[in-house]
């Protein structure tokens, strides 16, 4: 079994923004040639920060009205009965979207 290659933030930025087409192509080729790729959660966090800062990513694009952190918290809570929060807007939006697990206000 071949181990996956871990991808750093700058590779994914190049691929998604295509701000350097030669580097973007190299990243795409690496991904195509790899048996598996791994993106650490810290890279996902930094990628969102970089793209949001460059106005490449809007709140609506991220999570259907959720902010990125809330969407990530919910995703990482899979298998739980609920995600409990003091954030009323998060609770309301998650409820409107019927997301699971349910987001409940404490």
ChimeraX attribute file (.defattr): number of C-alpha atoms within 10 A of each C-alpha:
attribute: neighborCount
match mode: 1-to-1
recipient: residues
	/A:1	4
	/A:2	7
	/A:3	10
	/A:4	12
	/A:5	14
	/A:6	12
	/A:7	16
	/A:8	16
	/A:9	19
	/A:10	15
	/A:11	16
	/A:12	18
	/A:13	19
	/A:14	19
	/A:15	19
	/A:16	13
	/A:17	13
	/A:18	13
	/A:19	11
	/A:20	11
	/A:21	12
	/A:22	11
	/A:23	15
	/A:24	19
	/A:25	14
	/A:26	14
	/A:27	19
	/A:28	15
	/A:29	11
	/A:30	15
	/A:31	14
	/A:32	11
	/A:33	10
	/A:34	13
	/A:35	12
	/A:36	12
	/A:37	15
	/A:38	12
	/A:39	14
	/A:40	12
	/A:41	10
	/A:42	10
	/A:43	17
	/A:44	15
	/A:45	14
	/A:46	15
	/A:47	19
	/A:48	19
	/A:49	14
	/A:50	16
	/A:51	15
	/A:52	15
	/A:53	11
	/A:54	10
	/A:55	9
	/A:56	12
	/A:57	14
	/A:58	16
	/A:59	12
	/A:60	11
	/A:61	12
	/A:62	16
	/A:63	14
	/A:64	14
	/A:65	16
	/A:66	19
	/A:67	15
	/A:68	20
	/A:69	13
	/A:70	16
	/A:71	18
	/A:72	16
	/A:73	11
	/A:74	19
	/A:75	13
	/A:76	12
	/A:77	15
	/A:78	12
	/A:79	9
	/A:80	11
	/A:81	11
	/A:82	15
	/A:83	18
	/A:84	13
	/A:85	13
	/A:86	11
	/A:87	13
	/A:88	13
	/A:89	12
	/A:90	19
	/A:91	21
	/A:92	14
	/A:93	15
	/A:94	22
	/A:95	15
	/A:96	9
	/A:97	12
	/A:98	11
	/A:99	14
	/A:100	17
	/A:101	19
	/A:102	18
	/A:103	23
	/A:104	17
	/A:105	15
	/A:106	10
